[in-house]
């Protein structure tokens, strides 16, 4: 089981910085968040960074965010095709994808069938990630279709994100149990149930981060665990690295099992 660093975890620093930090701190690899940073969109630049820092790319996060609606085309299927091609070129075995926004009606109608079809064409796993309702004061908007709780639908592979579970006020352990042996990828972060997607360093919120990690070890989980945390409030690069070192230490400690503690 490998522990990777999401390149989103160094924001507002660059994708290139994420490779450097991952190498310095001893992460096993990176998950590339494809977004507005041009380097994150350039497969050959990513390949050079991986080779230079000797940090493998373990996963590609397809550009599914609101701010990436025009990255790698405006067509969502083209985005997934390019994510798959990037994964194959870089040696990554997983593409992380969000369920469609509800206003992407045609894409949403075909999403489950389309993801299965694409998964049949490659050895790369398309791991669909749990999301959350959008909330403002007392109002709730169901922004994703077919469902923000992807465990309710039939996908070949899943990603469970603990920060998203906190935001949706779901039980992360129960959600992972419903995903069963189709759980292929984990985004390790924390949260306190705020309407904001917090992505705290694991151990700083209320999520069962340690319990899930121990469960992964006990059940022989064969996927990757990716540290995806928000370090935007760090006052310096050194403080950011301290947070990322703490997250890595926490994750490895609890993956090691009770005997290691």
C-alpha positions, 0 to 999 in steps of 0.5 A, spaced: 500 500 500 503 506 497 502 513 500 501 519 495 501 526 495 496 530 491 499 535 488 493 539 490 495 539 497 501 544 496 496 549 493 497 555 492 504 553 490 505 549 483 504 542 481 512 542 480 513 544 487 508 538 489 513 533 486 519 536 490 516 536 496 513 529 495 521 527 494 523 531 500 518 528 505 519 521 502 512 520 499 511 514 495 508 518 489 503 523 487 496 524 485 496 529 479 490 534 480 489 536 473 487 544 474 489 551 472 496 550 473 499 549 465 504 544 468 498 539 471 495 539 464 502 537 460 503 530 460 510 530 458 512 536 463 509 531 468 513 525 465 520 529 466 518 531 473 517 524 475 523 522 472 527 528 475 525 527 482 524 519 482 517 520 484 512 516 480 505 518 478 500 513 481 494 517 480 491 522 475 485 526 478 481 528 472 479 536 471 472 535 474 472 542 478 468 548 477 474 552 476 476 546 471 470 546 466 475 549 460 481 544 462 482 539 457 476 541 453 469 543 455 466 536 453 467 531 459 468 525 456 474 528 452 476 530 459 476 522 461 479 520 455 485 525 456 486 523 463 486 515 461 491 517 456 495 521 461 495 515 466 497 510 461 503 515 459 505 516 466 504 509 469 499 511 473 493 505 475 488 510 477 483 516 474 479 519 480 473 522 477 467 526 480 460 524 478 457 529 474 454 536 476 446 536 475 446 541 470 450 536 465 444 532 464 446 528 458 453 527 461 449 525 467 444 520 464 450 516 460 455 517 466 454 510 469 454 506 463 460 511 460 464 509 465 463 502 465 465 502 457 471 506 458 473 501 464 473 496 459 477 499 454 483 499 459 487 497 465 486 504 468 481 504 474 476 509 473 475 510 481 468 515 482 469 519 488 463 521 493 461 528 494 456 532 498 450 536 498 452 544 497 449 547 503 448 555 505 445 556 511 438 552 512 438 550 504 441 544 501 442 543 494 443 536 490 449 539 485 451 532 483 447 526 479 446 521 479 448 521 486 453 525 491 453 518 495 456 514 489 456 508 493 448 508 491 450 506 484 453 501 480 461 503 479 466 498 478 471 502 482 470 507 488 474 513 491 472 514 498 474 521 500 474 522 508 473 530 508 467 529 503 464 524 508 465 529 513 461 535 509 456 530 507 455 528 514 456 521 512 459 515 516 465 514 512 466 507 515 459 505 513 460 508 506 467 504 505 463 498 507 458 499 502 463 500 497 466 493 499 471 490 494 470 495 489 473 501 494 480 502 490 482 509 492 482 513 498 483 520 499 486 521 506 483 528 509 479 530 515 473 534 517 468 536 522 462 536 518 462 544 516 458 546 510 465 547 507 470 542 504 475 542 509 481 537 507 484 538 514 490 534 516 488 527 518 487 527 526 485 534 526 478 533 525 472 528 527 473 523 522 475 516 523 481 517 519 485 512 524 480 507 524 479 507 516 487 506 515 487 500 520 481 497 517 484 498 510 490 494 512 486 488 516 482 487 509 488 487 505 486 493 501 490 493 494 489 501 492 493 507 494 492 512 500 493 519 497 494 525 502 489 530 500 489 536 505 488 544 505 495 548 506 492 554 504 493 557 511 500 556 512 504 562 513 510 559 509 513 553 505 516 550 511 509 550 515 506 547 509 511 542 509 510 541 516 503 539 515 504 535 509 510 531 514 505 530 519 499 527 515 504 522 512 506 520 519 499 519 521 497 515 515 503 511 515 503 510 523 495 507 522 497 503 516 502 499 520 497 496 525 497 496 532 504 493 533 507 499 530 504 503 536 
